[in-house]
Amino acid sequence: MTSDRRSFLKHGALAAAAATTAATATSCGSMTGAASLTRHPTGPLTLRFYPYTLQLKHVFTIATSSRTTTPTMMVELEGDGVVGYGEASMPPYLGESQETAQAFLSKIDMRRYPDPWLVGDILADVDALAPDNRAAKAAFDIALHDWLGKQMGQPWHRIWGLDPAKTPVTSFTIGIDTPEVVRQKVKEADIYKVLKVKLGRDNDKEMIETIRSVTQKPIRVDVNQGWKDRSLALSMCEWLAGRGVEFVEQPMPKEQIDDLAWLTEKSPLPIVADEAITRLEDVRKAYGVYDGINVKLMKCTGMREGHRMISLAKALGMKVMLGCMTETSCAISAAAQMSPMADWADLDGAVLIGNDLFDGATIVDGKVTLDDRPGIGVRKLA
């Protein structure tokens, strides 16, 4: 696909999408605004946060790194006897840490926000405190949404008018490993109907063939920018297409825009952006280069922006995947609230760890399942 054609498609579709996106943002804002009219300002909420380290059940290996733990920062917002919970999950390759999260969250002066119902103003102000720090911002955003939803007595999927029956099946992630460990991971994924497989090293075909030796479940492939040559990438996409693969996520480095557009045009499988997508403005850039996007709360600063990103992508006719890091059920449940909007889900982060702090959204028969708990739908475990 030429750059001229991508430009034409992008601007044409953006013009058509503008009204849809504006209407969605207005609707989302007016829903919260309408609720606030029935409640008087409560005074500033109290902000608390503390570090927590997630212990992974298996070594987690992708094309660029391996780890056995994930650092997080847990956030609580309390007021009127109600506590809202949030979480920042920070895999080291994203550049955030418990130290950076603590430094950022320490800058938030809750005395500036005596009316917690002014969610748009508050989150914009917090976003402007410092660049980046997206996971730390997401933790605050999630906690605020949880508090607001609890005050309204409704889960966010209902506040947004989403049908919980329309949640997608979620995949179970299998990291790069030896055939023996891969087979064991497949067995552990018995309740899941779809597998997400990490590729991008020198054993890609062995990974797929090992999985195919024990199951015929659909596979979604995540390369984490591991393929550098577009001809090789196309050859792999063609090979994968004959082995029950549904799509390929971020096959090449995000900087290779023309190569990715060329691959998307020629590939028999949809090409989905991951590392190329962080915030709302990236959705526009991805149009004409990818078939779809992967939205993750830890990268986009939380639920408010994630909802807007999905709305814009759908208006542009792009597919949407709702993804996660390794997270507790807190952040997973927050993302799950918007899962009825997504085409695909990869919300298995909490089942990959052995020390979850929360009870929240569950997986039933491979499907993301929401209940009517208010806010983001979690209960903190004792």
ABEGO torsion letter per residue (X at the ends): XBAAAAAAAAAAAAAAAAAAAAAAAAAAAAAAAAAAAABBBAEBBBBBBBBBBBBBABBBBBAABBBABBBBBBBBBBBGGBBBBBBBBBBAAAGBBAAAAAAAAAABBAAABABAABAAAAAAAAAAABBEGAAAAAAAAAAAAAAAAAAAGBBAAAAAGBBAAABBBBBBBBBBBBAAAAAAAAAAAAABABBBBBBGBAAAAAAAAAAAAABABBBBBBAGGABABAAAAAAAAAAAAAAGBABBBGABBAABAAAAAAAAAABABBBBBBAABABAAAAAAABGABABBBBBAAAAGEAAAAAAAAAAAAAAGBBBBBBBBBBBAAAAAAAAAAAAABABBBBAAAAABABBABBBBBBBGGBBBBBABBEAGBBBBX
